[in-house]
Amino acid sequence: IAESDAILVLNYPKNGKKGYLGASVLMEIGLAYFLKKKIFLLYPPPPVKEEKYTHEILIMQPVILKGDLSKIV
């Protein structure tokens, strides 16, 4: 992550949750944010009502691609 320009999180649906983010990915997003790297999410994270961590993810202002990789700039 330190040597990259950005991270792309491939948060495909898993366990019945759209935009699933696991614990390891949450740590990687936090590290990217700390290192001031651009953060891309392939899909929106789960609603805040379903996952408490979504609020923290949104504070980091990721670019949410809504499945469209052509939006990466």
N, C-alpha and C positions, 0 to 999 in steps of 0.2 A: 504494500500500500504506500509506503514511504517513497518509493521510486516511481510511482504512477502519477498521472495527471488527474485521474478520477477513478471511481469505482462504479461498476454496474451491478446492481443487485437483481438477480433473476428470481423474483419472489412469486413463483407459480403457486397455484392453489395446492394445499396439502391438508390432510386431515379435515376436509370439509370447510376450510377457511380460505377465502380469496385473499390474495396478497400476503400469504403466510411469510412470517419472518421468524427464524429460530434464534436461539440464544447466541450462537457463534456469529451469525450475521449481524445481530445487534451490536456485538462487540466490534466487529469490523467497521460498521457504520460509525460508531463512536470514535474509533481510531482515525478514520478518514476525516471526520469533522474536526477532531483535534489538530490534525495535520493540515487543515484548510484545503482539503481536496474536494472536488466537485462530486456530488453523490447523485446517482441516477437510480431510480426504482423502476423496474419494468412495468409494474402494476401498482395501483394505490394500496397502501397498507390497510389492514382490517379496520373497521370503524372503532373509534375510541371506546364505544360502549362494550365492544367485544374484547379488546386488548388494551390494557392500560399503557403499554409502551408506545402506542401509536402517537400519543401526544408528544412524547419526547422525540420521536422520529420526525414529526412535522416541524418541531422547533428548529431542527437542523436544516430545514429548507431544501429537501432533496428535489430534484427535477423528476416529476412523475410522468413517465413516458406513455402511460395508458396502452402499452403493448406495441408502440410505434418506435422502433429503433432509429428511424430516420430523424427523430427529434434530438439525437445526440449531436451536440455542437461544442 
